[in-house]
């Protein structure tokens, strides 16, 4: 069975902050259940558990839910950063990494036998850059490599991507600091399936940076930088999410404000062809994900208060108008997953 888990900005009560939809093969949605989480900006499903980041007073926590195919049952709330909200989660083995945007921290958790996180370490970053939103570090994401031996951490506030080796206990040793253009604000990234290339999206400058990657050492080398929004664009342009197609032939990058999806053909050398700009079909496309077969995309509209299910032409990479939409307030994420029956 296929499902889409979503997050929304909410009032402090967190009513229906997380929603679960079942999805038919042709993209029709049926809402199955909801869970109360205060402004979950990211959700992550793994091994029968759904993790959602949530606010908790002036700080944040990680909610853990089990999912039985129909209902979400909460099993715990783990304190994360006492001073900041979280905006991204990733898991390697028995370790979870959480990005704390406001405080500029990376939070490391150990997962127990039931998958419940226990906070073990907080890493503080202390950089800044030239944009008004870069007064200090803002950690926006942490992505493990395909072989789960390395971790790339995006610091939007410091214009840096931190490259770490992951040890068996989940602790980290920094190998490299990749400096991005001043005022660019690296936000998210994705790896090619074999790990030889990394594609990073910058929120503030609306660019995609391509890195060649040595899979043995983990070291990145920049090989290309290109734009992911039209040159003529509104002042509130903020790029957001980035993913490769299932076959790795196309790269997609979403941008709010301009409300577009940049689609690139991936060239044989890993670089990107000239982008084609398509409508995002949801205003403020903060997050998107693909169906397991790659034929449909779920796009979360932060400004249009919905998610849109759009067909994907796997031969050309283009997106078509939605076959289905679902309303929700200020959609923050839309994670498409397949769950074994």
Buried (B, 14 or more C-beta within 10 A) or exposed (E): EBBBBBBBBBEEEBBBBBBBBBBEEEBEBEBBBBBBBBBBBBBBBBEEBBBBBBBBEEBBBBBBBBBEEEEBEBEBBBBBBBEBBBBBBBBBEBBBBBBBBBBBBBBBBBBEEEBBBEBBBBBEBEBBBEBEBBEBBBBBBBBBBEEEBBBBBBBBBBBBBBBBBBEEEBEBEEBBEBBBBEBBBBBBBBBBEEBBBBBBBBBBBBBBBBBBBEBEEBBBEBBBBBBBBBEEBEEEBBBBBBBBBBEEBBBBBBBBBBBBBBBBBBEEEBBBEEBBBBBBBBBBBBBBBBBEEBBBBBBBBBBBBBBBBBBBEBEEBBBBEBBBBBEBBBBBBBBBBEEEE
